[in-house]
Amino acid sequence: MYKKKLFVVALVLVLSLVALAASGENELENLRIRSQSDDPTVLMKVVASVDLYDTILLDELETKYENAIQTLQLRFSGDIAAYNAMEPNIWETDRLFEERKDKEYSRLDETILVETKKLSSDLVAAYDQQKDELDGYVDKALGNLGRSRTLPSGKMLLQNNSYARNARLWSLSASCNDAWVSYDNLSLAIDFTSIGDEMKVREEIIQFEEAIKTKVLQASLEWHIIRDFALDRFLLVADQVSITNPLSGSSYALTLENPILLKSYVVSVKTDKPMVVEDVSIFKNRGIEILSYQDSFSNSHTLNSPKKALILSWVTPDQAPKPVASPASRKGFVTDSRKGATTVQLASLYNPTPEMVFPVKISSSPVLSLVFFKQVKNGSIPLTYVEGGSFKMGSNDYSNETPVHTVVVGSFHLGTYEVTQDIYQQVMDSNPSNTKGTSLPVDGVSWFDAVAFCNALSRQDSFEEVYTIEGESVSCDWTKSGYRLPTEAEWEYAARGGSKSGGYTYAGSNTAHDVAWFGDEEDTSHEVGEKRANELGLFDMSGNVYEYCWDWYGEDYSGVSLRTNPKGPSSGSTRVLRSGSWYNDMTSVTLTRRNNSTASSRYNNVGFRVLIPAI
């Protein structure tokens, strides 16, 4: 009987102590040596193998723990056998004998428990030490990968493009060919006005022209590799070229007009070489806060009021400049989501289109300006970018959908899914839903609950609160950067597929069953994302649960005067509901069907999704 008790104690400790200790000395020593390598392939494999090495440590832990428990059993086997063989003394009543057995049981139980805890504690300490060593070697490898490497001048060819005499701007192009770095037609620009002194400017320009004619200019390129733990990729980034004029002895450090990600890699620890991946579009919809920026001549500028923005995508060679990653050598920061560390990365402010990616005034120089930013809390809620445009809103199917009218909406980011119960619980510390499930859309919420959630999520993710809430009076500051409910126009535009619209009846299809949960087949809500998404990648825009919009409900659109970013009537008694739900029939889940509810009502088929402005 007591032997069984010992196994129970051991099992409970195994389940409750997630990480204990293991040996793994040989594996860690191998990792330590490889983390000091200068070969990027070796270093990438070191970082990529962290999970494998952790598994090895845990596997050895399990074996060592089982062996230790067996040793513990043998150690106490005599005591356990003596306990099981206990007999009452001639003078003992049954009650006294049971009391003596209970005392002996408690003594043995406490002794074994103390020894087991000590064993576990020792193993925990050993494992923690080796896990720290493992993390240290990975950090060492990351630092070596992020170290700025220089492609020597012999690997780069410069070509003269043009000289803008009035602007004193000399344009060049460069090509590089190396085992790691290979790129053609790299655009460069040297702005001689930065020199300042007029006589020195003249001399530099004359010497530069002579160097071009005699083809003695030398150039080198700096590159580095960073790790994206979120998507298990490595990114080879080039962002600076140095040009040296041996005739004058001058050197120019230039950021690239088009900062580039040359390659991305997925590394398998089972192969000798990393696999090159062409798709480098990652880190979409990450919240960021701009702290300071650096202009093309390395002058640093600190912002008095940090600017909020969103990372849209990484830059690729054939796209306009957008945010790119910072080399770890710039103050030693690396992207490391394993530790939940605040990361510092490098982003481009340069964009030739009128719609700036970041709302920060940059220098007038055509040479690229740069910005440092820190990552704000990431991953609170998945968002999908919706590029603005115009569309025909409404239909002639029902009177409250008329008249059909042209509407223009700006760009925004909309929740990829309806707000789920796990996210609502995390933010609001409650779950009012009738049918519980972490991936089910939250329901049983009022319109007031939804706007309160938006403000709470904005606070959590370090954005400005959009709503001012005073009792049942709610106002919206459309200039704020935080989360809010979509307007009815924004909702319908996104549901139709935005600029990618296929003209469907439902959100992504002419067949309701492909994209919607509705009343002829369901009696409850479903987990988000189970049906097919629409053209933009938005799920459940038809059916599942009704979704609140910002707008007061109007009986039709006849009173709409604002056709650009309309926000609905100025007053009303109910708020707009869109999308239909699991409770309603097929006609209620079309793209244009409208419904409404009082702001304080709560129903088991009504939820919402959030929007955040595009900057």
C-alpha positions as CSV (number, residue, x, y, z in Angstrom):
1,M,0.0,0.0,0.0
2,Y,2.7,2.5,0.9
3,K,4.7,1.6,-2.2
4,K,1.7,2.8,-4.2
5,K,1.7,6.0,-2.2
6,L,5.3,6.7,-3.2
7,F,4.5,6.4,-6.9
8,V,1.7,8.8,-6.5
9,V,4.0,11.4,-4.8
10,A,6.5,11.0,-7.6
11,L,3.9,11.3,-10.3
12,V,2.5,14.5,-8.9
13,L,5.9,16.0,-8.7
14,V,6.7,15.0,-12.3
15,L,3.5,16.7,-13.5
16,S,3.9,19.8,-11.4
17,L,7.6,20.5,-12.1
18,V,7.7,21.3,-15.8
19,A,11.4,21.9,-16.0
20,L,13.9,19.9,-13.9
21,A,17.6,19.2,-14.6
22,A,19.5,17.0,-17.0
23,S,23.0,16.5,-18.0
24,G,23.6,17.2,-21.7
25,E,27.2,18.3,-21.1
26,N,28.4,17.0,-24.5
27,E,25.6,18.7,-26.4
28,L,26.1,22.0,-24.6
29,E,29.9,21.9,-25.2
30,N,29.3,21.3,-28.9
31,L,26.9,24.2,-29.0
32,R,29.3,26.5,-27.1
33,I,32.0,25.9,-29.7
34,R,29.8,26.4,-32.7
35,S,28.2,29.6,-31.2
36,Q,31.7,31.2,-31.5
37,S,32.0,30.4,-35.2
38,D,32.2,33.2,-37.8
39,D,30.3,31.1,-40.4
40,P,26.7,32.4,-40.8
41,T,25.4,28.9,-41.7
42,V,26.9,27.4,-38.6
43,L,25.5,30.2,-36.5
44,M,22.0,29.9,-38.0
45,K,22.0,26.2,-37.3
46,V,23.0,26.9,-33.6
47,V,20.0,29.2,-33.2
48,A,17.6,27.0,-35.1
49,S,18.6,24.0,-32.9
50,V,17.7,25.6,-29.6
51,D,14.4,23.7,-29.4
52,L,16.2,20.4,-30.3
53,Y,18.8,20.9,-27.6
54,D,16.1,21.8,-25.1
55,T,14.3,18.6,-25.9
56,I,17.5,16.6,-25.4
57,L,17.9,18.2,-22.0
58,L,14.3,17.4,-21.1
59,D,14.6,13.8,-22.3
60,E,17.7,13.2,-20.3
61,L,15.9,14.8,-17.3
62,E,13.1,12.3,-17.6
63,T,15.6,9.4,-17.6
64,K,17.6,10.8,-14.7
65,Y,14.5,11.5,-12.7
66,E,13.1,8.0,-13.2
67,N,16.4,6.5,-12.1
68,A,16.5,8.8,-9.1
69,I,13.0,7.7,-8.1
70,Q,14.0,4.1,-8.4
71,T,17.0,4.7,-6.2
72,L,14.7,6.4,-3.7
73,Q,12.4,3.4,-3.7
74,L,15.2,1.1,-2.9
75,R,16.5,3.3,-0.2
76,F,13.1,3.3,1.6
77,S,12.1,-0.2,0.7
78,G,13.0,-1.6,4.1
79,D,11.0,1.1,5.9
80,I,8.0,0.4,3.6
81,A,8.3,-3.3,4.2
82,A,8.4,-2.8,7.9
83,Y,5.4,-0.6,7.8
84,N,3.4,-3.1,5.8
85,A,4.4,-5.8,8.2
86,M,3.3,-3.9,11.4
87,E,1.3,-6.0,13.9
88,P,-0.5,-4.8,17.1
89,N,1.3,-5.4,20.4
90,I,-0.5,-7.6,22.9
91,W,-1.4,-4.7,25.0
92,E,-2.7,-2.5,22.1
93,T,-6.3,-2.0,21.3
94,D,-7.2,-1.7,17.7
95,R,-7.6,2.1,18.2
96,L,-4.1,2.4,19.7
97,F,-2.6,0.2,16.9
98,E,-4.2,2.4,14.2
99,E,-2.9,5.5,15.9
100,R,0.6,4.1,15.9
101,K,0.3,3.1,12.3
102,D,-0.9,6.5,11.4
103,K,2.1,8.1,13.1
104,E,4.5,5.8,11.3
105,Y,2.7,6.5,8.0
106,S,3.0,10.2,8.5
107,R,6.7,10.0,9.5
108,L,7.5,7.9,6.4
109,D,5.3,10.1,4.2
110,E,7.0,13.3,5.4
111,T,10.5,11.8,5.1
112,I,9.9,10.5,1.6
113,L,8.3,13.8,0.5
114,V,11.2,15.8,1.8
115,E,13.7,13.6,0.0
116,T,11.7,13.7,-3.2
117,K,11.4,17.5,-3.1
118,K,15.2,17.8,-2.4
119,L,15.8,15.5,-5.4
120,S,13.5,17.6,-7.6
121,S,15.1,20.9,-6.3
122,D,18.6,19.6,-7.2
123,L,17.5,18.6,-10.6
124,V,15.7,21.9,-11.2
125,A,18.9,23.8,-10.3
126,A,21.0,21.7,-12.6
127,Y,18.5,22.1,-15.5
128,D,18.2,25.8,-14.9
129,Q,21.9,26.2,-15.1
130,Q,22.2,24.3,-18.3
131,K,19.2,26.1,-19.8
132,D,20.9,29.4,-19.0
133,E,24.0,28.1,-20.7
134,L,21.9,27.1,-23.7
135,D,20.3,30.5,-23.9
136,G,23.7,32.1,-23.5
137,Y,25.1,30.2,-26.5
138,V,22.1,31.1,-28.6
139,D,22.5,34.7,-27.7
140,K,26.2,34.5,-28.6
141,A,25.3,33.1,-32.0
142,L,22.6,35.7,-32.5
143,G,25.1,38.4,-31.6
144,N,27.6,37.0,-34.1
145,L,24.9,36.8,-36.8
146,G,23.8,40.4,-36.1
147,R,27.4,41.7,-36.2
148,S,27.8,44.0,-39.2
149,R,29.8,42.3,-41.9
150,T,31.6,44.1,-44.7
151,L,31.5,43.1,-48.3
152,P,34.9,44.2,-49.6
153,S,35.4,46.7,-52.3
154,G,36.7,44.1,-54.7
155,K,33.2,42.5,-54.7
156,M,31.4,45.8,-55.6
157,L,31.3,47.6,-58.9
158,L,30.3,51.3,-59.1
159,Q,28.7,53.0,-62.1
160,N,28.2,56.7,-62.6
161,N,24.5,57.7,-63.2
162,S,24.1,61.5,-63.0
163,Y,25.1,64.7,-61.2
164,A,22.4,67.2,-60.3
165,R,24.5,70.4,-60.3
166,N,22.0,72.7,-58.6
167,A,21.2,70.2,-55.9
168,R,24.9,69.1,-55.7
169,L,23.6,65.5,-55.6
170,W,25.7,62.7,-57.3
171,S,23.8,59.6,-58.2
172,L,25.5,56.2,-58.5
173,S,24.6,52.6,-58.9
174,A,26.4,49.6,-57.5
175,S,26.4,45.9,-58.1
176,C,27.7,43.2,-55.8
177,N,28.5,39.6,-56.3
178,D,29.4,37.4,-53.4
179,A,28.5,34.0,-52.0
180,W,26.2,35.6,-49.5
181,V,25.5,39.0,-51.0
182,S,24.4,39.4,-54.6
183,Y,22.5,42.4,-55.9
184,D,22.3,44.5,-59.1
185,N,21.6,48.2,-59.6
186,L,21.8,49.4,-56.0
187,S,20.9,53.1,-56.1
188,L,23.1,55.4,-54.1
189,A,23.2,59.2,-53.7
190,I,25.9,61.5,-52.2
191,D,24.7,64.9,-51.1
192,F,27.6,67.3,-51.1
193,T,25.6,70.1,-49.4
194,S,26.1,68.3,-46.1
195,I,29.8,69.3,-46.1
196,G,28.9,72.9,-45.3
197,D,32.0,74.9,-46.2
198,E,31.7,76.2,-49.8
199,M,35.4,75.9,-50.7
200,K,35.5,72.4,-49.3
201,V,32.4,71.4,-51.3
202,R,33.9,72.6,-54.5
203,E,37.1,70.7,-53.9
204,E,35.3,67.5,-53.0
205,I,33.1,67.7,-56.1
206,I,36.2,68.2,-58.4
207,Q,38.1,65.4,-56.8
208,F,35.0,63.1,-56.9
209,E,34.6,63.8,-60.7
210,E,38.2,62.9,-61.3
211,A,37.9,59.7,-59.3
212,I,34.9,58.7,-61.4
213,K,36.7,59.4,-64.6
214,T,39.8,57.4,-63.5
215,K,37.6,54.7,-62.0
216,V,39.4,54.7,-58.7
217,L,36.3,55.0,-56.4
218,Q,36.0,52.2,-53.9
219,A,32.9,50.9,-52.3
220,S,32.0,48.4,-49.6
221,L,28.7,47.2,-48.3
222,E,27.6,46.3,-44.8
223,W,25.2,43.4,-44.2
224,H,24.0,41.3,-41.3
225,I,21.6,38.5,-40.4
226,I,18.8,38.7,-37.9
227,R,16.4,36.1,-36.5
228,D,12.6,36.3,-36.6
229,F,11.5,33.8,-33.9
230,A,7.8,34.4,-34.7
231,L,8.1,32.7,-38.1
232,D,11.3,30.7,-37.6
233,R,13.2,32.6,-40.3
234,F,16.6,34.3,-40.7
235,L,16.8,37.5,-42.7
236,L,19.9,38.8,-44.5
237,V,19.7,42.6,-44.5
238,A,22.0,45.1,-46.3
239,D,21.5,48.7,-45.3
240,Q,24.7,50.8,-45.7
241,V,27.4,51.4,-48.3
242,S,30.7,53.2,-47.7
243,I,32.3,55.0,-50.7
244,T,35.9,56.1,-50.5
245,N,37.7,58.5,-52.8
246,P,41.4,57.7,-52.6
247,L,42.3,61.0,-54.4
248,S,40.9,63.2,-51.6
249,G,40.9,60.6,-48.8
250,S,37.2,61.3,-48.2
251,S,34.8,58.6,-47.2
252,Y,31.0,58.7,-47.4
253,A,28.8,56.4,-45.4
254,L,25.4,56.1,-47.2
255,T,22.2,54.5,-46.2
256,L,20.5,52.9,-49.2
257,E,17.8,54.6,-51.2
258,N,16.0,51.2,-51.2
259,P,17.0,49.3,-48.1
260,I,16.8,45.6,-49.0
261,L,16.3,42.2,-47.5
262,L,18.6,40.2,-49.8
263,K,17.5,36.8,-48.7
264,S,15.5,34.9,-46.0
265,Y,16.3,31.5,-44.8
266,V,14.6,28.6,-43.1
267,V,17.1,26.4,-41.4
268,S,16.7,22.7,-40.6
269,V,19.1,21.2,-38.1
270,K,19.0,18.0,-40.1
271,T,20.7,19.5,-43.2
272,D,24.0,21.1,-43.8
273,K,22.8,24.3,-45.5
274,P,19.9,26.7,-44.8
275,M,17.1,26.8,-47.4
276,V,16.6,30.1,-49.1
277,V,13.1,31.4,-48.9
278,E,11.9,34.1,-51.4
279,D,8.9,35.3,-49.5
280,V,10.0,37.8,-46.9
281,S,6.7,39.5,-46.1
282,I,6.4,39.2,-42.3
283,F,5.7,41.1,-39.2
284,K,2.4,42.5,-40.5
285,N,0.2,44.5,-38.2
286,R,2.8,44.9,-35.4
287,G,2.2,47.8,-33.1
288,I,5.2,50.1,-32.8
289,E,6.0,53.4,-31.1
290,I,8.5,55.7,-32.8
291,L,11.1,57.0,-30.3
292,S,13.8,58.8,-32.4
293,Y,15.1,58.8,-35.9
294,Q,18.4,59.3,-37.6
295,D,18.9,61.2,-40.8
296,S,21.0,60.2,-43.8
297,F,24.1,61.9,-42.3
298,S,23.9,60.1,-39.0
299,N,22.4,63.0,-37.1
300,S,20.1,61.7,-34.3
301,H,16.7,63.3,-33.6
302,T,14.7,62.6,-30.5
303,L,10.9,63.0,-30.6
304,N,9.3,64.9,-27.7
305,S,6.1,63.0,-28.3
306,P,6.7,59.5,-29.4
307,K,4.6,58.6,-32.5
308,K,2.5,55.5,-32.8
309,A,2.4,53.5,-36.0
310,L,2.0,50.0,-37.4
311,I,4.6,48.0,-39.3
312,L,3.0,47.1,-42.6
313,S,5.6,44.7,-44.1
314,W,9.2,44.1,-44.7
315,V,10.8,45.7,-47.7
316,T,11.5,43.6,-50.8
317,P,13.7,44.7,-53.7
318,D,10.8,45.3,-56.0
319,Q,8.6,47.4,-53.6
320,A,8.7,50.9,-52.3
321,P,10.6,51.2,-49.1
322,K,8.8,50.1,-46.0
323,P,10.0,49.0,-42.5
324,V,13.1,46.8,-42.4
325,A,15.0,45.2,-39.5
326,S,17.8,46.7,-37.5
327,P,21.2,45.1,-37.4
328,A,21.9,43.8,-33.9
329,S,25.2,45.7,-34.1
330,R,23.2,48.9,-33.6
331,K,23.3,48.9,-29.8
332,G,23.1,45.1,-29.7
333,F,19.4,44.5,-29.9
334,V,18.0,41.4,-31.6
335,T,14.5,40.1,-32.2
336,D,13.9,37.4,-29.6
337,S,10.3,36.6,-28.8
338,R,11.3,33.6,-26.7
339,K,12.2,35.9,-23.8
340,G,9.4,38.5,-24.4
341,A,12.1,41.2,-24.6
342,T,11.4,44.7,-25.8
343,T,13.0,44.8,-29.3
344,V,14.6,47.7,-31.1
345,Q,14.5,47.6,-34.9
346,L,15.2,49.9,-37.8
347,A,12.5,51.2,-40.1
348,S,12.5,53.4,-43.2
349,L,10.7,56.7,-43.3
350,Y,11.3,57.2,-47.0
351,N,8.3,56.6,-49.2
352,P,7.8,58.3,-52.6
353,T,4.1,58.0,-52.5
354,P,1.9,60.7,-50.8
355,E,0.7,58.2,-48.1
356,M,3.6,58.1,-45.7
357,V,4.1,54.9,-43.8
358,F,5.1,56.9,-40.7
359,P,3.7,60.3,-39.7
360,V,7.1,61.9,-38.9
361,K,8.6,64.8,-40.8
362,I,11.9,63.8,-42.4
363,S,14.8,65.7,-43.9
364,S,14.4,67.0,-47.5
365,S,17.4,65.0,-48.6
366,P,16.6,62.3,-51.2
367,V,18.9,60.0,-49.3
368,L,17.1,57.6,-47.0
369,S,16.2,58.7,-43.5
370,L,15.9,56.1,-40.7
371,V,13.8,55.7,-37.6
372,F,14.4,53.7,-34.4
373,F,11.3,52.3,-32.7
374,K,10.4,49.9,-30.0
375,Q,7.8,47.2,-30.3
376,V,4.6,47.8,-28.4
377,K,2.8,44.7,-26.9
378,N,2.4,42.4,-29.9
379,G,-0.1,39.9,-30.9
380,S,-3.1,41.0,-28.8
381,I,-5.5,40.5,-31.7
382,P,-4.9,39.4,-35.3
383,L,-5.6,42.3,-37.8
384,T,-5.9,42.4,-41.6
385,Y,-4.9,45.4,-43.6
386,V,-7.8,46.9,-45.7
387,E,-6.6,49.3,-48.4
388,G,-9.1,52.2,-48.8
389,G,-11.2,52.8,-51.9
390,S,-14.7,53.5,-53.2
391,F,-17.6,51.2,-53.6
392,K,-21.4,51.1,-54.1
393,M,-23.0,50.7,-50.7
394,G,-26.4,49.2,-50.1
395,S,-28.8,47.3,-52.4
396,N,-32.3,47.4,-53.7
397,D,-33.3,44.1,-52.0
398,Y,-34.8,45.8,-48.9
399,S,-35.9,49.3,-48.2
400,N,-33.5,49.9,-45.4
401,E,-30.6,49.1,-47.8
402,T,-31.6,51.9,-50.2
403,P,-30.6,54.0,-52.0
404,V,-27.4,52.4,-53.5
405,H,-24.8,55.2,-53.2
406,T,-21.1,55.6,-53.7
407,V,-18.9,55.8,-50.6
408,V,-15.2,56.4,-50.2
409,V,-13.4,55.0,-47.1
410,G,-9.8,55.3,-46.0
411,S,-7.4,52.5,-45.3
412,F,-7.6,50.6,-41.9
413,H,-6.7,47.4,-40.1
414,L,-9.7,45.2,-39.2
415,G,-9.9,42.2,-36.9
416,T,-9.2,39.1,-38.9
417,Y,-11.8,37.3,-36.7
418,E,-14.6,38.3,-34.5
419,V,-13.3,39.0,-30.9
420,T,-13.0,35.6,-29.2
421,Q,-13.8,34.7,-25.7
422,D,-10.2,34.1,-24.6
423,I,-9.2,37.6,-25.8
424,Y,-12.2,39.2,-24.1
425,Q,-11.5,37.3,-20.9
426,Q,-7.8,38.4,-21.0
427,V,-8.7,42.1,-21.5
428,M,-11.9,42.5,-19.4
429,D,-11.3,39.7,-16.9
430,S,-14.8,38.4,-17.6
431,N,-16.7,36.3,-20.1
432,P,-20.4,37.0,-20.5
433,S,-20.9,34.4,-23.3
434,N,-23.8,32.0,-23.2
435,T,-21.9,29.1,-24.8
436,K,-18.4,29.0,-23.5
437,G,-15.3,28.2,-25.6
438,T,-12.0,30.1,-25.9
439,S,-12.1,30.2,-29.7
440,L,-15.8,31.0,-29.9
441,P,-16.8,34.6,-30.6
442,V,-17.7,36.4,-27.5
443,D,-21.5,37.0,-27.2
444,G,-23.8,38.4,-24.5
445,V,-22.1,41.8,-24.8
446,S,-23.8,45.1,-25.3
447,W,-22.7,47.9,-27.6
448,F,-21.5,49.7,-24.5
449,D,-19.4,46.6,-23.5
450,A,-17.9,46.6,-27.0
451,V,-16.7,50.2,-26.9
452,A,-15.4,49.7,-23.3
453,F,-13.4,46.7,-24.6
454,C,-11.9,48.8,-27.4
455,N,-10.6,51.4,-24.9
456,A,-9.2,48.7,-22.6
457,L,-7.4,47.0,-25.5
458,S,-6.0,50.3,-26.5
459,R,-4.6,50.8,-23.0
460,Q,-3.1,47.4,-23.0
461,D,-1.4,47.8,-26.3
462,S,-0.2,51.3,-25.6
463,F,-2.4,53.1,-28.1
464,E,-4.6,56.2,-27.5
465,E,-8.1,55.6,-26.3
466,V,-10.6,56.5,-29.0
467,Y,-13.8,56.7,-26.9
468,T,-14.8,59.1,-24.1
469,I,-17.4,57.3,-22.1
470,E,-19.6,59.1,-19.5
471,G,-22.4,56.9,-18.4
472,E,-24.5,56.2,-21.6
473,S,-22.9,59.1,-23.4
474,V,-20.1,57.9,-25.8
475,S,-18.1,60.2,-28.1
476,C,-15.4,59.1,-30.6
477,D,-12.2,61.0,-31.4
478,W,-11.5,59.9,-34.9
479,T,-7.9,61.3,-34.7
480,K,-6.8,58.9,-32.0
481,S,-4.7,55.8,-32.8
482,G,-6.4,53.2,-30.8
483,Y,-9.0,50.4,-31.3
484,R,-12.6,51.2,-32.2
485,L,-15.7,49.6,-33.8
486,P,-15.9,49.9,-37.6
487,T,-18.3,52.3,-39.1
488,E,-21.1,50.7,-41.1
489,A,-19.4,51.8,-44.3
490,E,-16.0,50.4,-43.3
491,W,-17.7,47.2,-42.3
492,E,-19.5,46.7,-45.6
493,Y,-16.5,47.7,-47.7
494,A,-14.3,45.1,-45.9
495,A,-17.0,42.5,-46.0
496,R,-17.3,43.0,-49.8
497,G,-13.6,42.4,-50.1
498,G,-12.4,46.0,-50.4
499,S,-10.3,46.7,-53.5
500,K,-10.2,42.9,-54.2
501,S,-14.0,42.5,-54.2
502,G,-15.3,39.6,-56.3
503,G,-18.9,41.0,-56.3
504,Y,-20.3,38.1,-54.2
505,T,-23.6,38.0,-52.4
506,Y,-22.0,36.7,-49.2
507,A,-18.5,37.6,-47.7
508,G,-16.3,35.7,-50.2
509,S,-18.7,33.5,-52.1
510,N,-22.1,33.3,-53.8
511,T,-22.7,30.1,-51.7
512,A,-23.6,30.9,-48.1
513,H,-22.6,27.5,-46.8
514,D,-19.0,28.1,-47.9
515,V,-18.5,31.2,-45.8
516,A,-21.2,31.5,-43.1
517,W,-22.8,29.8,-40.2
518,F,-26.5,30.5,-40.2
519,G,-29.8,29.3,-38.9
520,D,-30.8,26.5,-41.2
521,E,-27.9,24.4,-40.0
522,E,-26.8,25.6,-36.6
523,D,-28.2,26.3,-33.1
524,T,-25.1,27.9,-31.6
525,S,-22.1,29.9,-32.6
526,H,-18.9,28.2,-34.0
527,E,-15.2,28.7,-33.5
528,V,-14.0,31.6,-35.5
529,G,-12.2,30.9,-38.8
530,E,-13.7,27.6,-39.6
531,K,-15.4,28.7,-42.8
532,R,-13.7,30.1,-45.8
533,A,-12.3,33.7,-45.6
534,N,-13.3,36.5,-48.0
535,E,-11.1,38.1,-50.6
536,L,-9.1,40.0,-47.9
537,G,-8.6,37.1,-45.6
538,L,-11.4,38.2,-43.2
539,F,-13.4,35.4,-41.6
540,D,-17.0,35.2,-40.5
541,M,-18.1,38.5,-42.1
542,S,-21.2,36.6,-43.0
543,G,-22.9,34.8,-40.1
544,N,-21.7,33.2,-36.9
545,V,-22.6,36.3,-34.7
546,Y,-24.0,39.7,-35.5
547,E,-21.3,42.4,-35.2
548,Y,-21.8,45.9,-33.7
549,C,-20.9,49.0,-35.8
550,W,-20.3,52.5,-34.5
551,D,-23.3,54.1,-36.3
552,W,-26.7,55.0,-35.1
553,Y,-29.2,53.0,-37.1
554,G,-31.2,54.9,-39.8
555,E,-34.3,53.4,-41.6
556,D,-32.4,53.9,-44.9
557,Y,-29.5,55.8,-46.4
558,S,-31.6,58.7,-47.8
559,G,-30.2,61.1,-45.1
560,V,-26.6,60.3,-45.8
561,S,-24.8,63.5,-46.8
562,L,-21.1,62.6,-46.1
563,R,-19.9,60.2,-48.8
564,T,-16.3,60.1,-47.7
565,N,-15.7,58.1,-44.5
566,P,-19.4,58.4,-43.4
567,K,-20.1,57.8,-39.7
568,G,-23.9,57.4,-39.9
569,P,-26.7,59.6,-38.5
570,S,-25.8,62.1,-35.8
571,S,-28.3,60.6,-33.4
572,G,-30.7,57.7,-33.0
573,S,-32.2,55.2,-30.6
574,T,-30.4,52.0,-31.7
575,R,-27.0,51.0,-33.1
576,V,-26.3,49.1,-36.3
577,L,-25.8,45.3,-36.4
578,R,-24.3,43.6,-39.5
579,S,-23.3,40.1,-40.8
580,G,-26.3,38.1,-39.6
581,S,-25.8,35.2,-37.2
582,W,-26.1,31.4,-36.5
583,Y,-29.7,32.1,-35.4
584,N,-30.9,33.8,-38.6
585,D,-31.7,32.5,-42.0
586,M,-29.7,32.7,-45.2
587,T,-31.2,36.0,-46.3
588,S,-29.8,37.7,-43.2
589,V,-26.1,36.9,-43.8
590,T,-25.8,38.8,-47.1
591,L,-23.3,41.6,-47.4
592,T,-25.9,44.3,-47.4
593,R,-28.4,43.1,-44.8
594,R,-28.9,45.4,-41.8
595,N,-30.2,45.0,-38.3
596,N,-30.1,47.0,-35.1
597,S,-30.2,46.8,-31.3
598,T,-30.3,49.2,-28.4
599,A,-26.9,49.9,-27.0
600,S,-27.6,48.3,-23.7
601,S,-29.1,45.0,-25.0
602,R,-27.2,41.7,-24.8
603,Y,-28.0,38.7,-27.0
604,N,-26.4,35.3,-27.4
605,N,-25.9,35.8,-31.1
606,V,-24.3,39.3,-31.0
607,G,-20.6,40.1,-30.8
608,F,-18.2,42.4,-32.5
609,R,-14.8,42.8,-34.1
610,V,-12.3,45.8,-33.8
611,L,-10.7,48.2,-36.1
612,I,-7.5,50.3,-35.8
613,P,-6.7,53.1,-38.2
614,A,-3.9,52.8,-40.8
615,I,-1.3,55.4,-40.4
